[in-house]
Amino acid sequence: MFNFSKLRTWSRWMKRRRPRPTQPPCSLASCARPQTLWQRLRDRHRPNGTYLQGVFYCRPQCLESALVGQLSRLRIMAATAQPPNRIPLGLLMVARGKLSYLEVSAALEAQRRAHYGKIGDWIEKLGFATEQEVTTALALQWGCPVASSLDLSALQSFGNIPLPILEAFHMLPFNYVASTNTLYLAFGERVDHAALFAIEKILDCRTQPCVAGRKNIARQLDIMRQMPRPHDVEFGPISDLSEMARIAASYTNRLAPEQVRLSRVGRFIWLRLDVNRYIRSKTRIATNLVFRLAIPAPTPIPFIRPSESHSLHKSHRQ
């Protein structure tokens, strides 16, 4: 009679001895990973390596070579131009009956004399409209809803966006919906869709813009400056590509992240290193490296005297 208990024992033994799947091949064409028997056995039972933008690299040297190419592409990337078809804020408020043409002209003249500030700031300072009215007009200008309240608890639950990027774009994440994987961000000045797209790539989620009061966002950012942020590291202004690659490779070698994502956000290059370790709160540790790019100063326009201009024009006609 056939013994089924021995068959079950044998099948369990074979399942335990089944070889584990090997790690994927390295995506670097010039990879020179050793192919000894010991290396293959070690990689089979203990896979190592890092995914950069979803592409696997087996060794730190391969990852560093790939980082140089990615950083070089992001460094020379031109800034996204803002759409020119937005209705001016002052004209929009005049159309809604909140301001008169004389009040808009006075606010523009004050802005021109001061050489700083947004038109909405001067409308509030001169007492022509309240912050809520300016915020509502700003939401209509960008076609976004108004965020009624801001809560910093959303920052701890999801979307650890580095503080320098939040300050540069005057934005704040204030809500995250896990069921739809959507992160809501409030802007206090203008909605930057290029920054939203970069955040989607880094955090692997959907983003939705809103508009909130500029003063409210400024208060929340002041509170965030007082909070410890041990996993956010900023470098710069920096323009040397080799130095950026060296710093990024140093952190990846020390932390051994499972996943690395990077993107250009305005004048910043943001690298997010997801480490495959967990703390007591059962959340994944992520280290953010932020490189502030050095923007060259604009070339001054040479001054030409009227007599020189006349002689140049005469010689050009000849």
Beta strands, then each sheet from edge to edge (+ up, - down):
strand 1: 50-52
strand 2: 55-57
strand 3: 171-177
strand 4: 182-187
strand 5: 206-211
strand 6: 232-238
strand 7: 259-265
strand 8: 268-278
strand 9: 284-293
sheet 1: 2+ 1- 7- 8+ 9- 6-
sheet 2: 3+ 4- 5-
end
